[in-house]
Every structure is written in structure tokens, then in C-alpha cells.
Amino acid sequence: MKVFRTFLVVSLSVLAVAVDAASTNCGGSYPPTTSSAGSTAASTGSTATTASPSTASSGVGSLAVVTPVVDCANLLTANLTSIGGSGSNVTSATEVTSSGIKYCQVAGTLSTKIGWQVMLPVSTWTQRYMQIGCGGLCGSIQLSVGAADGSEEVSNGNFAMAGTDMAGGTDGTFGLDEDRVVAFAYRAVHLTALVSKQLILQYYGQKQKYAYFNGCSDGGREAVMEALRYPEDFNGIIAGAPAMLFQLQNSLHHGWLAASNTDSDTGKSILISSRLSILHDAVVAACDALDGLEDGLLSDPRLCNFDPKTIQCASDATDTSACLTEAEVGTVTKFYKGPTDSTSGKQLTVGEQQYGSELAWSGVCVPTSASAKGMSESIALAALRYSCSTTARTRTSRSPISNATLEKLRPRHPLFDAVSPDLAPFKATGGKLILWHGWADPHISPRTTIRLHEGLVDQMGQAAVDEFERMYLLPGVHHCGDGEGMSAIDLVTPMLEWVESGSPPNAIATKDAAASLSADGFGQWAESGSGSAAPARSLQSQAFTSSSGSAASVSRTRPVFPYPAVAKYIGTGDANDTANYVAGAALYTNKTAYWLGDDLFDVYAPIESS
């Protein structure tokens, strides 16, 4: 059956940065599970039963509202020295109103370099705390809640909320300050959690009953890092599109994308965004039906084996409006394949651009004009100059990408990365983890998240993993949201049900997102048209908002199931209605192929500093 839908493709704004390439001296710095996983399909939601997706507040226990015992201004006197050391202070504590809900907004610093903000509901707090991660290289406090579409607890202001700027900054120069490096790597999130809990106790006269973390992009990395380093900080953690291989993703992945789309003679971009629909349409035509339903989405892009040469223009073609030039095909082929070691030919990344993600490349690795540059270049340069090294690098590097490049990233791997598969301490606390990723993410390969899931199963066993972790992959969804797929999802309500009532998530409903909300290029929710560049480092937060609003008119709904199960159309009824889907068996059963950095997913001890 074919389901037809017209998509409006809006090009992302392009971040053009004219700078020299950086030195790669960084020394300081999803296949499904095996058949054994399939044998436990019942516990992971892959039985062939009609979907009954979780909906907002379907089973969240009611907690009593607790009101403050002191005035908001009293929090100005909070002593934070025992948490953050010298220079740790509350700088403001005032009552504000957001979306009709009154909060005590408290802001301050930790050790002078970390900015934080806490929002304490004045009359709606139900004894829950949620900390929000930030995206990109942070540098601002971001309190918009993602993966919460329809969550009543979020929209009703039931959570005490907090966020931190991670002592980061979009230009990456924080990488030259060891204190800020450590704060960004892991410390800022933990300290902010401690501060928030202290303020909750002081303001309400009692502790929170449950603590949650919710982040996407770098916020997803922060989420998994908390489970790894501080397993007692949060009861439930939601990690979207986690940037868990922080250095490799920002340097090798984005560096490869930038280099692959740059003409070596002119320095101009080869592939531009107006050409992407030609490629995307061809990919969909070739691979859409492989999942059993022609709906414009690839349920598992790993089934696709599209050859870009099939749409290459003839050498004597004068009209290239429906085909790609030889140079464009070369760039696209490199995007799909990813970087390889120049000596052995083996892969240097766990996964590159996925089939079906082509429209998401606009503004990231594919600019709007040949004279512009995509976001990938600036991301890679910031990482190579500062995050992977303790000194600034300004000289151009002409060295070929090789295993030696990967090796230079290893020293800071246990500092920045969050891919150690031993989360037994987190599980032992009763903690729950939900991983989610869009299959069409151009920034971070969903195969990285799949590889972590596989590592957890290999290390801890499927039965143990089923007790505390779930992973959801969203077809056609871009980085942290948006895209051709159904990106509006509520993972907050299922998490609350799991943590507070012991009811593990299974099928979860997704739908078309509201047109007014989209995720920017750094994984933060913002009003459409707000631009893709994160704001400069500041102790002032963005307005406290929620992305839990529903679209005025929902045209498609569909369930997603815990990996490796996929949504399977029953063959009758409206294919845009979630009621007509069941959990189908995994479409792809190979584990992640070996790559040269595969051992990064082995168990390791996180380090405290570089």
C-alpha cells in the first residue's frame, strides 16, 4: 500500500565560517541485536499484538502538591560553597510567571565558571524534579523540554526544573581552560543536580520524591554520562540522539562531511541543498517498500543499498535538473560510506549518513549555495582546535585521515565520552534509561546509539537490560526532532509510569509535530525560524518554555516499539492511524559491523581530568 504525503522542505540556516582547517593533534583531549535478543522479544515489546501506545498521563500516579515554606527571596542566602567551592553563589531569586504558571526562578554560578538556573513552581509542584540537558557546545541555559508532547505534568508546571550552561560556549574556546573542560565533560550537570536538590529542600521543606534527567544531542550525552558517573543522581533518564562519542563525532564525523563536500581546487561546496530532493526521492523510490509499506519513510535504513550512480547525469547531459553530477555523486557516496583508514581501508566511525536522511543534510553538511559552508565545518574546527587539544591550533592540516587520527582522540575518550556499557550501578539503584534517536539524524549517527544498546546487552545480558533500559528509533526523524517522520512523542509520561509505578514502556505513540515547534541544529527545541545557531555563553536562560503542545491538526499517528521491534502495518485501515499497527519482528538482524574504534565501547573507568 502506498501512503502519499506532500512534504514542505525548509532549508536550515547555514552557518558559514571562513577559517583555516585545524590540526588533528587531539592527544590531550543500529544493527539489531542477535537472534538471542529476538528470543526475548516478549519482554522488549516485539510480540505481534495490536499496539496500545502510551498516551499522556495514562498511568502516572498522583502526587500531592507541595507549596513553599519560605519566600523565594530567602534562597539568595543559600550557601553553595560545599557543593561548588569558592565562587559558588546564588545571584538572583525572583518570582516569574511563564505560560500562566508562577515560579521561583533562581540563578547563580558554581566555582565562578558554571552558570545554572532552577525553576521552582510556587503552587503546582508535585514533588518531582527534572533537569534539562543543553545541546551543541552549550554556553547557555536551555530549559525547553523535548520528547514531552502531551505530557500533562510538564504543561501543568508540576516539575521543579533546572539547567546549566556547562561552562561551555559555541566557539569551543572553553577547551583551553581545564576547569571548564571538566565542567563541560561531566561535572556541571552533577553539581547543578546537587544545587537544585538543596534549593528544593530549602524552598519546600522536603526533598523531591523523584528526580529525572531529559536531554538531547549533547544533552543526551550528559544524560548517559549521569547514569555512568553518578548513578544515584536521577531515578529516570531520557537520552535523545546522545553525542556519546563526543570527540569522534565532532571531529572525524563532521570533519569528514565538510571535507567530502568541498572542491579541492576551488574550496567551494559541491552539493547544495536545492539538489537534495533529487537524491532523497530516488532513495525513497528504491528502498521505501523494503519495510512492507510505501509511505515515504524507511523503517530501518540498514535494509537499503541504494547506489547514487544510478541517478548520475550522463557525461554529455545539458539538463541536470533530475540527476546528480559526477562530483555530486562522489560527495554523496562519501557521505554514506564515511571515513576509512587510508592504510587498511577499515571504517573510522561507527556509522555515517543514513539512507533516507538526505533532506536533513541541508544546513548541516550541505549549504544553500556553493559559496557557503555548512555547520559541519564550524563544528569540526571547534572540536579539532579546542576540545581535542589543550592548545589552540591554527595551521591547516593536509594529513590524510587514518587510524592515527582516531588514536589521537583516545586520551580524552574516558573524559568526554559516555559509551562504557557497564551501567550495573545505575540499574542497582532502580534507575531507568530510555534512549531514543531519529533514523534521519545528520549530526549523530543512530548507529552509535544502537552500538551502545548492543554493548549493554553483551555486557549485562538481555534480561538485565530489559529491567532498566529501552531504546526507540523514529523513522524519518531528524536530529532531536522535526523531519519527514512523526517526531512528536511523549517519553516523559512512560518514564514516570516506569519509575513510579513499575510499568515498563512498550508501544509509544508518535505523531506529526506542531508546525510552530522544531529542534534546532544543536538539538534544542525552539520556535520555527529562530535559527540553528546556539546563543553565545550567558548566565541568562532562554525563556522557560515547553514543547509539550500538540499540533492543531494531526494527520498521521504511528507507534514506535522498543528496539529491535518495528511498527508493522496490519494491511487494512488507515495507514496513518496508530491503531492499525502491531509490533513486528526486527527487519535487520546483523550486529554493528567492526570498525577501528569499536573498542571504545568496551568497559572503561571514566577519568576526572585530562
N, C-alpha and C positions, 0 to 999 in steps of 0.2 A: 504493500500500500504506500502511496505517496502522500505526504502532507506538505502542501505548498504554503510558503510564507514569504513575504517581501521584507527584506531587512534594510534598514537605513544605516549605512556605514558612515560613521563620523570619524574623520581623521583626528587622532590625538595631536595636541600641540607639540611642536618639535622643539627640543632643547638643543640649540646649536651652539657648540663650544669650539672655538678655533684655538686649539692648543697643540703643542707637540706631543707625540706619543711618549709614554713613560717607560722608564727602565723596568724590567721584570725582576729586579732584585728584591724578592719578597721574603728573604730569610728571617727577618725579625718579626716578623708579624704576629611506568609501573607494570613490570610484568606481574600477573597474579602469582600467588603462592603456588607451591607444588600441589600434586594431587592429594597429598595428605591434608592440605588446607581445605580442599574440596570435601573431604570426608567429614569435616566439622561444619559443613555448610549450614546445618540447622542452627548452630549457635551463632553464626555470623549473618543470619538473615537471608541466606540464599536458597531457601526452600521455595518450591513453586506454589506459592499461595497468593491469593489476591492481596494487593497492597492495602495497608491501613496506615497511611503515613501519619507521623506525629503532627499535631496542629497546636497552635498557641494555647498554653495553659490547659492542656488536655488532662494532665495528671499531676500538676505541681501542687504540693501540699501548701496549705495556708499557714503562714506565719504571722504572728501578731505584729501590728505596727508599734514601734517603739519611738518615743519622742525624746528630744534633748533634755538633759538635766542641767545644762549650763548655757549661757548665751554664746553665740558664735564668736563674739569678740574675745571671749575668755581663752580661745585657742591660740591667741597671739602669744601667750605666756608658755606654751608647750616647750619643754626642754628636749631638744633632739640630739644633744651632744653625744649621748651614749649610743646613738644609732649611727650618726654620720660623722662624728668628730667635730673638731673646730670648724667654725663657719657654717654650721648647720642651724638654720633658723626658720621660723615662720615669718614671712614678710607681709602677709595680709590675711585677714579673716573677715569676710563681709557676707551679708545675705544678698543673694541674687535670685531672680526668677527666670526660668527657662522653660518654654513650652507650657507655661501655666503652673509649673512646679517650683516651689521655693527651696533653695539650697543654701547651706552654709558653705561658701567657697573659700577654701584655704589654700594658700600657695606659699612656696618657700624654696630654700636651697639646702643642699646637703654637701658638706665639705666645699662649699663655695662654687662648685662646678656643675652640680647636678640640679636641674630645675624639676619641680614636681608640683602637682595640684591635686587636691582632694575635693570632691563634691559630696556633701552630706545632706540628705533630704531632711527638711525641717519637720514635716508632718506625714511622710509617706514611707519611711524606712521600715522594711520587713526583715531586718537582721541579716541581710545578705550584702556581701562586698564583691565588687567586680573591678579588676584592674585592666586597663586597656593598653595594648602594645602600640608602638609607633612604627611607621614604615620608612623605607629608604634608609638614609643615614640619620634619621630623626632630626634633632635640633629644635623641635617644637613639641608642645604638649598637645596630644591629639586624643580627644575624648568621644569621638563618634563611634558608635557600636555597630560592628558589622556582624553578619550571619545571625541577625536577630529579627528578621522580617515577621511581624505579627506578635512578637513577644510582649505580653501584657506587663510583665514585671519590669521590662525596660521602659516601655512607653508610659507606665504609671509612676515612674520615678521611685521604684521600690529598692533600688540598689544604691548603696554608697559607692561612688566611683572614684577612680584615681588614674593618673598617668604621669609619665616622666619624659623629659626631653633626652634622656640617656646621656647627657653631656655631649651629644653628637652635633652634627652640622652638615648641611648638604654639600659643602665643598670638600669634606673629608679631612680637613687640616687638623681635626681633633686627634688624628692618628699620630701626631708629633708630640702629644702630651700623654705620658704614660698613665697618669691618673684618669684622664678622660677615656683612654683606650680601655682600661679595665672597667670603668663605669659603663661604657657602651657595650662591652663584651657580655657582661652579666650583672655587675654589682648594682647599677642604678635601679633595676627592676626589683631586686630583693630589698634594697634599702627603702624604696618607696612603699613596698608592702608593709614593712615594719613601721614606718611613719604613719601610714594610713590606719593601721590597726591600733596604734597608740592614740591617734586622734579620735577614732571611733569610740574607744573605751572612755576617753575623757569627755566626749560630747554627749554620748548616750548613757554613760554609766554602766555599760556592759560591752562584752565582746560581740563580734559578729558570730552567727551560728555557722555560716558557710562562706567560704571565700573562693572566688572564681577568677580566672585569667582568660582574656579573649583578645587575640591579636592575629594580624595577617601580614604577610611579607616579612619584613624584619620582626614585626610583632609576632609572627608565627615562630620565628627562630627564638625570640625571647620566651615564648610560651614553652617550647620544648626544653629550652635551657633551664627554666624553672623546675620542670619535672626532673631534670637530670641533676642539677646542682642543689636545689632547695626543695626536696620532695614534700616538706611539711608546710610550705607557704600557702598552697591552694588545694582545695578539695576537688575542683574540676577545672580542666584546662582545655580551651578550644584553640587549635593552631591551624590557621589557614595559610596555604601556599608558603610554608615555612622556608625562610632563607637559611637553612641549616648548615649548608656548606658555604658559609658567608664569603670567604676569600675566593674560592674557586669560581663561584657563581658570578661574583662581581668583576673578577679579573679575566679568567680564561673564557668563561661563557660570553660575557658581554664584549670582551676584547675581540673574541673570535667573530662575533656578529658584526662588530664595527669594521674590522679588517676585511671581512668577506664582502662587505658592501661598499668598499672603497676602491676606485680605479687607481691602480698603481702608478699610472702615468699622469693623470690629471688631478688626483686627490678628491675627485667628486664622487658622489653617491651613484651607484649603478642602478639599483632598483628603487623606485619611488612609489608612494602609497597608491597613486591612481592606477597602478598596474596590478595591485594585489587581487582585485576581484577576478581577473582572468585566471589567475592561479587557483584561487580558492574554489571557484566554480568547477574547475577541472578536477580538483581533488575530490570534491563532494560527488561529482558525477561518477568518478572511478570507484569510490570507496563507501559511499553512503549506505548502500544496500547490504554491506557485509555484516551489519549487526541485525539484519532481518527487517528493518523498517527504513524506508526512504523518507526522511523528514528534515534533511539538511544538516543533520548532526551526526558525528562519529562517536558512537558509544564507547568504543575503545580504539583509538588511533593506531595502536600497535598492530592491528589487523591489516592496515593499509600499506601498500607497497608501490605507491604512485611514482612514476618516472617523469620528472619535469621535461625531459627531452621530447615527450610526446606532444608538447604544446610549443615546441621551439619553432620559430619562424624559419621559412626556407631562406637559404643564403641570398637569394635574389629578390626576396619579398620587399615590396614597396609599401604595403599596408601592414602594420604591426599591431593594429588595434585589437586583434583577437588572438595574439600569440606573444610569446616572450622571445626576446633576442637571445643570441648565444651567450652574451655576457650576463644577462639577467638569469638565464637558466643556470649558469655557473654559480652565481651568488645563491640562488635558491637551493641548489644541490648542497652547497657548503652549509647552509642553514640547517638543513635536515640531518646531514651527516655528523656535523660537529668536528671539533679539532682532534687531530690524531698525532701521535708521536712521529716526528719526521724520520726516525730511525726504524722503529718496529712496526709502525702503522697502526698500533693499538689506540683505542679511544682514550681521550684525556678527560672526558666528562661523562657523567652517568646517563645523560640524555640531553638532546638539543631540542630544536623547534619541532613540535608535533604536527603531524598531518591534521588539517582542519583548523589550525591556529592562525592561518595566514592573515586574516583581517586584523588580528591583534598586533601584528608587527608594525602597523602604522604608528609613527612617532617614537617607537622603541628602537628598532634596528633599521627601519625603513622610513626615511623622511618624506616630506611633501614635495621636495624639489631636489634636483641634483646638486644644487649649491648648498643645501642644508645638510646637517648631520642629525642622526637620531640620538635618543637618550643613551643608547648603549655606549657611545664613545665617552661621554662625560662620566658615566658610572665606572667604566673600566679605568679611566685615567685617575679618578679619585682613589680607587682601590689600589692601583699599582703604585701611585705616588706616596700614599699615606698609610692606608690600612695594612698593607703587606710589608711595610718597611718603617723603620724608626727615623728615617731622614727623608726629606723631600727629594724627589728625582725629577729632573727637568730635561735630561738629554733623551733624544729619540733612540729607541732600541730597534735594531733591524734583525735581531736574533730570531731564528725560526722557532716556532712553538714546538716544544718537545717535552719529554718526560722530565727534563731538567727544570723546566718552568714549573711543573707541578711540584717537584721536590722542594723548590724554594718557598712553597706555601706551607710546608709541613710544620715548621717550628711554632707557628701561631694557631695551628689547627686545634689543639686542645683548649685554646683560649677563646676563640671566636665561634667555633663550630659546635653544633648540638646534635650529633648523629651517633653517639655511643648507644648501643642497643640494650644496655642493661638498665632498665627502669624498675627493677625489682624493689628498690627502696620506696619509690613513688607508689607502686602497687601496694606495698606493705602498709602504707598509711591509709589505704582505702581510696586513693586518688583515682580519678577517671580522666582519660585523654581522648578527645575527638580530633582527628586530623581531617582536613578537607582541602581539596585542590581542584581548580578548573583544568580540564583537559587542554584548553586552548591558551594556557598561560605562556606569554612570550618572555617573561622575565626569569622565571624559575621553573625548571622542568618538573612536571608532576612525577616523572620517574624517580626523582630524588626522594620524594615522599613515599613512593612505593618501595624504594630500596630500604628506607628506614623501617617501614612496616615489615618487610621480609626479614630484616635483621632482628627485629623484636621477636618474631616467630622462631627464627633459628636459635636465638639466644635463650629465650624464656619458655618456648613451647606454645603451640596454638591454644591449648586450654587456658593457660595462664594469661595470654594476651587477650583472649575473649573476655576475661573477667574485668579488664580495665581500659581497653583501647578499641576504638572503631575508626575506620577510615572511609571517607566518602569522596568519590571522584565525580565531578559535574561536567557532562559533555557540553562542548561549545562555550564554556565559561572562561573568560579572560583572567587576568591577574587580580585576584581578590574580588571578582565580580564583573558585571557587565558582559557583553559578548552576544553571540547568536543563540546561546543556550539559555536555559531558565536559571537565572542566578540569584533570585530572591529565595532565601532559605532561612529558617529559624533553627539554629543549633543550640540556642540558649535554653529553650524550654526542654528539649530532650536531655540536655546536660543536667538541668535541675532535677528532672524526674529520676535520672540515673543516680545522682549523688544523694538526693534527699529521700527518695522512695525505693531505691534499689531496682528500678525498672530500666533495663538496658535499652538503648535505641535500636530500632530496626529500620523500617522504611521511613523516610523523611520526605515530606512534600517540598517540591520546588515549583517556582512559577516565574513568569516574566517579571522583571524588575520594574519598579516605577520609573518613568522617564526622567524624573527630576533628580534621581539619585544614581550615582555611578561611582566606581572606585577609580581613583586617580592612578597615575603611573607608579606611585610609590605604595599602593595598597591601602590608601586611606579613603574613607567614604567622604564624598563632598558633593555639593550641588553641581550639576552638569554645567560645563563652561567655566569652571573655576580654575582650569589649567592643571597640568600634570606635574609641575614643579613644586616640591615641598617648600614651605616657607623657611626663611633663614632662622638661625638659632635665636630663641627668645624665651623668656620666662613667662610670657603671656600665652595662655592657651587659645586654641580656636574656640569659637562659641560651642557650648555644650549642646550637642545635638544627638539625635538618634536616627538611624537608618531603618527603623522598625516599621515605618509607614508602608502601607500596601499600595500597589498600583491601582489607579482609579478603574481601569478596565483590564482584567486579566484574561489573556487569550489562550494561554497554554499552562497546564499544570502537569507535573510528572514526578513520580517518586524517584529517589535515589536510595540504593541499598548498601549496607556495609560491604566493602571490598572482600572478596572478588566478585560478588554477585552484581548483576546489572539489571536494569529495568527491561522487562520483556513484554512487548505488546501482545495482548491475547488474541488479536486478529479480528475482533469485532468492536464496534462502538467508536466513539470519537478518540482518535489517537492523541488529541491534545488534552485529554481528561485523565487524571491520575488514576481514576477508578478502573481503567482498562489496562492496567499493567500488573504483572506479577514479578517476583524475583526470579530471574533467570540465571542459569549456570554461567560461570566465567567464560568469556569469549576467547580469552588468550591465556594459555596455561604455562608458558615458559617463565622462568625466573629471570631477573635482570641479568643481562649479559655481563661478562667480566670486562672491567675497564681498569686502567692503570692506577686509579685512586680508590679501587674497591675496598682496600684495607682500611681506608679512613672510617668505614662503618664498623670496624672491629671495636670491641670494648676498650676504652681508654680512660685514664684518670684526667679530668679537667685540671688545667693549671690556673694559678691565681694571677700571674702576670707574665709578660713576655720576657 
